[in-house]
Each structure stands twice: as C-alpha cells, then as structure tokens.
C-alpha cells in the first residue's frame, strides 16, 4: 500500500467526505484542504486520521502546499462562476507537482450536453455544462499517468441536510413537491458509492486509467421515491406535481426549478447496466435511506 497521501478536495462535503472516509477505511493516508480546520466536519476527518491543510482552491499557495508529496488527487469543485478556474488551477498545480494520479468528479450527461433539447437557446444554464466538460477535458489532456473521471447522477444525499432544506423543503411535512412529471425518472446515486469508486480507482490505477464513468444505481419516479422514503420513515410521504410556476411560487430556487424541467426533457442517462463491469456494489435508495434513517428531518 503506497505511503504517500491522497489529497481530497471538497472533503467536508458529501462527495469529498465520502471519498476521504473510503480511503481511510482502506488504510490510505488522506490529506485535505479546509478553509476552517476547526469546523466540525474538518475535525471529524482529522480525528479519523486525515491531515488537514488550511486553504482553498482559490489560494494557489495553499494548493501547492497541500500537493507536496501526494501520489493522487480527488478533485471536486462547488458549482458556480469559479468552478472552471478552480478545476483548471488544481490540474495545473498537480501536474507541476508531478502528481501521477488524478480522479475528478463531474456529472452525468456532460458528453451529451450539446445534444440536449433547446441547447443553444439559453434556456438551460449552459455554462454549468460547459464548465464541467471543460474541466473533464483538461483532466484527460493534462498528461497524468492515470486519470479517471466520475460522473455522478442525482445524489440521494440531497434528501437529507444540508441540501434538503433548499431542494425539498416540503419533505419535512411529508411532501416531495417538484415540477417533475409523473413519468419522469430520476437517476440516483449515493455519495458513499461515489467515494467507493474513487477509492477503487486509487487502489487500482491501471484498471481505471482513462475511464469516464457515469454513476447511477437506479432510476425511480418521484412517486416511487416518495413510496420508498415512506416505507423507511414509517409515515406518509406524498409526491406532489407542480407546474414550474407553482414551484417558483412555493419558493423553490429558480435554478433548481429549471433543473427539474431539464430532468423532464433530457435527464441523467447513465448506462446503469454497463456499471456491472466494475466489481463494486451500487446502493439502492431503500438501503441508502435505511442507512441514513436518523439523518432525515421529518416533522
């Protein structure tokens, strides 16, 4: 087992945190960047054995310090206007540091983005997709000895805090209210499965090198999601179909409502059956919800 650490970005978030925990569970050394190493999430990782480095992806000096002596990088950036610059900067600094392996997390659908319905009309947030794709291409073309891109679909972890508060605020009172149609399916993946794939890529760099892997465990409708959560939580959970206008009137974020329209018209299309080639189990929503039973906030 290599003694050099893996640098994990986003380690106090869902994907980076899951990756850090999977690596630690496998006996790997983990280093992570944190704006506040004394935050509860950062302290929990440190107590589990990870090494914190104060800094962030906008601070090149702190990135360079965090990269010293690492043998691999797990890369994930927050969505926003700085995403592309942060991704590019991390790739460039990792190459300058001579890091041999880079595992980047993107999103399902990037390879098909120019074929989305209404692409080029400005209806979708096109910079979201082009930023994701550009970073992927940067990773693939950077010259790492081993590079892997993971493309998760919609995360199951969005149904629990902190994301649930903005995305599904009505779940607290027993409703999943969205502008998604009754026949729309939503591909789902748990953060722990993303972490497991990332850890496997670091454990078997040759086997995962050059792979771009779309990740989803299943594709239920909103009504099926509600039924599964109701079964686990032991209370009624209703799927409520809204028009986009009604969703906005309920106070859902405009960008999230527009994403729901995108899910209706294009949606995540990970080839779930093709994932069987990787010897890693995928967690269905029912098992994920049972594992996170105490994380739900239901009134």
Buried (B, 14 or more C-beta within 10 A) or exposed (E): EEEEBBBBBBBBBBBBBBBBBBBBEEEBBBBBBBBEBEEEBBBBBBEEBBBBBBBBBEBEEBBBBBBEBBBBBBBBBEEEEBBBBBBBBBBBBBBEBEBBBBBBBBBBBBBEBEEBEEBEEEBBBBBBBBBBBBBBEBBBEBEBEBBBBBBBBBBBBBBBEEBBEEBBBBBEEBBBBBBBBEEBBBBBBBBBBBBBBBBBBBBEBEEBBEBBBBBBBBBBBBBBBBBBBBEBBEEEBBBBBBEBEBBBEBEBEEEBBBBBBBBBBBBBBBEBEEBEEBEEEBBBBBBBBBBBEEEBEEE
